[in-house]
Amino acid sequence: MVSFQIFFSTGGIILFNGLNKTVIGASHIAAGTVCQDWSAVRIKDNYSIAIVADGHGSKKHFRSDIGSKAAVHAVCDTIENLCANMQLFESAFIKNPPDVIKKIQKRIILCWNDIVNNYHNAVPVKPEETQKLTDEEYKNLKLESIYGSTLIAVCMTTHFCFGIQLGDGSMVLVNDDGSTVMPIEDDESCPANLTASLCNSNALDMFNSFYRIGNNPIAMLVSTDGLYTSFGSKESFEEYNHIIVSQLDNMQRSETMIENNLKKRTCHGSQDDISLALIFNTDVLDYMIDTLKLQVNENKYEAQKRAAADKAKFEKYKAKLIKHNQMFDKEELLEKKLQAIDERGNTDELDDDELEDETVSLE
């Protein structure tokens, strides 16, 4: 299943644009289970939003595909309501960004709870939905837990931008100098043995966020964890996001390439559902597009250097083992590691020349 939703401005000069894609994971196709991801963008005259959400999918979260969809709608409803009076919203945000962001997070949680509760009352749980649970397990489940989901969202206005994240996944900014940054990398607010989720009673305390007043990036991209885990390194992941932005001068072509590549990555990489949503400033992109395309070649060169260094490291280790007569059963393992490095280089390398072939796009 591929979900694509894009909403353009209804009038005036279009300052923002965006797109989103969701593909079902290869493991879900093999198991005959539903896609747990959901994504969306909203593009208006003076603001834009990109959202992805990933339902947990375990037996106690047996309606988390509904929960992820509810999460996306909760973000859209919350931010659209605030932006209905943009002057008031901007004034409040610029005066105290952390306070406004905290209020947004709280409203999203309340809205999400309303949506899943209304759905639960309208669509009673069927016996086949709880087959994997014992009677005692189902009895002890909180209603919200059934719909548990992560959430990542970014918003860009003409004067500021911000992002919020609850649970795993990634957020990448491409700045107006072409550099990339992940403003939220580690989920420090969440204990190692607990998944940050909208269904948690302390979800508000588990959010991470960032903001900028002025100096907006060219583009903001959010993705579920199925994308990041298909890469061998953080650098390769950031470069992938960079090349996506460098191709946004041709939206139709970009949509096709992204969809094809996400399908490839779930099949040969994470096996998980993958969602990607992005928003960008059209004026700044038009001005920077040539620079971004030149930087793609620089990134490609750096990726090749990293792959060569990794391969040399393993070759050196292999030679050392041979010298000490310790190969035996380890030789096959090392060969597999070397092969994995080669394959990773082919997968993570951002080769602009191969973008013409849609079947292996955004390599």
Secondary structure, DSSP 8 states (H G I E B T S, - for coil): -EE------SSS---EEEEEEEE--HHHHHHT----EEEEEEE-SSEEEEEEEEB--SGGGTTHHHHHHHHHHHHHHHHHHHHTTHHHHHHHHHH-HHHHHHHHHHHHHHHHHHHHHHHHHHS---GGGGTTS-HHHHHT--HHHHT-B-EEEEEEESSEEEEEEESS-EEEEE-TTS-EE-S----TTS-TTS---TTSTTHHHH-EEEEEES---SEEEEE-HHHHTTSS-HHHHHHHHHHHHHTTTSHHHHHHHHHHHHHHHIIIII-S-EEEEEEEEHHHHHHHHHHHHHHHHHHHHHHHHHHHHHHHHHHHHHHHHHHTT--HHHHHHHHHHHHHHHHHHHHH---GGGGGSGGGTT-
